[in-house]
Amino acid sequence: MRPKIKKEFENLVNIYKLGNIDEAKKLCQSLLRKDPTNDFLLNLMGLFNQTAGKYEKSIQFFEKALHNNRNNVSARNNLGNSFKYIKKFDKAEEIFKRILNTNPNYINSIINLGNLRVETNKISEGINLFKNGLKVNNKIPLIYLNLAHAYQSIGKKKDAENILNQLLKFDPSNTKADKLLSSQINYSEDKNHLDIMLKKLDDKKVSDENKIYLMFAIGKAYEDIKDYPNSKKFIIKGNELKNKTYVKRNNYKNLSKSIINFFKNFNLTHSSKNQDKVIFIVGMPRSGTTLTENIIGNHRNTCGVGEINYLGNLFNMNIIENNEINLNTIDDFLKTEVNTEYFKFLENFRLDNNIPVDKSLDTFWYIGFIKFFFPNAKFLHCKRNSHDNCLSIFKNLFDADLEWAYDQLDLANYYNIYVEMMNFWNDKYKGEILNFNYEDLVNETENTIKNLLNFCDLEWDDNCLNFHKKSIPIKTLSAFQANRPIYKTSVNSSKIYEDELEILFSKLS
């Protein structure tokens, strides 16, 4: 390599490491024009596109890199991740396994295959992979965090706590671990961890990004001990910091108008011969959807698959462009076998012919399309007091990328759009969506469960009432709440926050 080119490569790597992504991307493109077959540059361009959510384009770059150097294990591993992101789990698994067959200690593929196992509810297999990863390298924080998540998803609270404490022992600055640990600590019984987090917050070396995790965790801790003034202060500050991290590009109002106008003008009826049933649980985050999935998913004839977001991703990739339905692609897409592809994807979850219970967050946008492709689908719409629901969203830091969740006005606007969409679907498909209240599920549990099962054409099953004794894997923020008997303390909890969240509450439908 010529000295000048070598220096440019070194400069590119340094810029990338410093996080100057736009500058690094421009330099990478410039270098590729000089050396279009360089597998390192092609892999890096794939990563730029992957980070931007342009997964199909990233796949093209990774495949070009491998075409020029089949031994580029980094490009192959990244290719597996891109297939994972577009829900092609079989291809992703094949790639990770191929890498590990050649190099059993390649840590990135150990982690990625473990994540894939957890995502498809094969939790014990994922846990074993993470444990193997720790044997290869026990100084990678991500392995500890992923292992703790996996333990939490199946209710193994003590195991999760032990792993997080191990991580904090050698990496005490890891505020993600603090946040994860806070979700399972009752601070009214032990304030030691709260004191530790407060000291970290005063450390000038802690970045604003890492402070976000501390803010939400400390807010939760103060709420546990009923110190509401401090709880509100830290939760509001955490939201302010998190909201600053977003460059908001989605026009949700435009999307809702586009979908509503489309279904006002078209009456879709499907001639699908596939009569398989799916139960879709619809609602906002923190509205009781996870609890509902845990109840219905424990029926002997069903299987909860969680927030797989397969259909939402598929619709977004194929028929949504610039926050509108793409009328140029919609006709061809409606001729595809989405139903068949969906059930093929579900083979990753080992359903044993049981009815899948899909609790994907974005379902409420696409009910009309889902009814078109799944004529026998059942929709359970879990509603909650709007103030309680939005407060619960505002108090939590989500793993999912919810850009609307951390600003009072953005949250209120999104919630109102959700209400508008559900009103439209209920009006269009009268009697085909079961709307029920979270508060009824809490206060009149058995009767509400009976209504849910009747609507889904399912016989009574005691497992639904005793769901907490045999929990399905829960990989959301609601893991510990949904893995315990029903409790009522969250009903009307928003009254404490009325003054601080006046902007939010005053704008809600």
Stockholm file with secondary structure:
# STOCKHOLM 1.0

chainA/1-509         MRPKIKKEFENLVNIYKLGNIDEAKKLCQSLLRKDPTNDFLLNLMGLFNQTAGKYEKSIQFFEKALHNNRNNVSARNNLGNSFKYIKKFDKAEEIFKRILNTNPNYINSIINLGNLRVETNKISEGINLFKNGLKVNNKIPLIYLNLAHAYQSIGKKKDAENILNQLLKFDPSNTKADKLLSSQINYSEDKNHLDIMLKKLDDKKVSDENKIYLMFAIGKAYEDIKDYPNSKKFIIKGNELKNKTYVKRNNYKNLSKSIINFFKNFNLTHSSKNQDKVIFIVGMPRSGTTLTENIIGNHRNTCGVGEINYLGNLFNMNIIENNEINLNTIDDFLKTEVNTEYFKFLENFRLDNNIPVDKSLDTFWYIGFIKFFFPNAKFLHCKRNSHDNCLSIFKNLFDADLEWAYDQLDLANYYNIYVEMMNFWNDKYKGEILNFNYEDLVNETENTIKNLLNFCDLEWDDNCLNFHKKSIPIKTLSAFQANRPIYKTSVNSSKIYEDELEILFSKLS
#=GR chainA/1-509 SS CCHHHHHHHHHHHHHHHTTCHHHHHHHHHHHHHHCTTCHHHHHHHHHHHHHTTCHHHHHHHHHHHHHHCTTCHHHHHHHHHHHHHTTCHHHHHHHHHHHHHHCTTCHHHHHHHHHHHHHTTCHHHHHHHHHHHHHHCTTCHHHHHHHHHHHHHTTCHHHHHHHHHHHHHHCTTCHHHHHHHHTTCCTTTCCHHHHHHHHHHTCTTSCHHHHHHHHHHHHHHHHHTTCHHHHHHHHHHHHHHHHTTCCCCCCHHHHHHHHHHHHHHCCCCCCCCCCCCCEEEECCTTSSHHHHHHHHTTSTTEEEEECCCHHHHHHHHHHEETTEECTTTHHHHHTSCHHHHHHHHHGGGCCTTCEEEECCGGGGGCHHHHHHHCTTCEEEEEECCHHHHHHHHHTCCCSSCCTTSSSHHHHHHHHHHHHHHHHHHHHHTTTSEEEEEHHHHHHSHHHHHHHHHHHTTCCCCHHHHTGGGSCCCCCSTTHHHHTSCCCCTTTTGGGGGTTTTHHHHHHCC
#=GC SS_cons         CCHHHHHHHHHHHHHHHTTCHHHHHHHHHHHHHHCTTCHHHHHHHHHHHHHTTCHHHHHHHHHHHHHHCTTCHHHHHHHHHHHHHTTCHHHHHHHHHHHHHHCTTCHHHHHHHHHHHHHTTCHHHHHHHHHHHHHHCTTCHHHHHHHHHHHHHTTCHHHHHHHHHHHHHHCTTCHHHHHHHHTTCCTTTCCHHHHHHHHHHTCTTSCHHHHHHHHHHHHHHHHHTTCHHHHHHHHHHHHHHHHTTCCCCCCHHHHHHHHHHHHHHCCCCCCCCCCCCCEEEECCTTSSHHHHHHHHTTSTTEEEEECCCHHHHHHHHHHEETTEECTTTHHHHHTSCHHHHHHHHHGGGCCTTCEEEECCGGGGGCHHHHHHHCTTCEEEEEECCHHHHHHHHHTCCCSSCCTTSSSHHHHHHHHHHHHHHHHHHHHHTTTSEEEEEHHHHHHSHHHHHHHHHHHTTCCCCHHHHTGGGSCCCCCSTTHHHHTSCCCCTTTTGGGGGTTTTHHHHHHCC
//
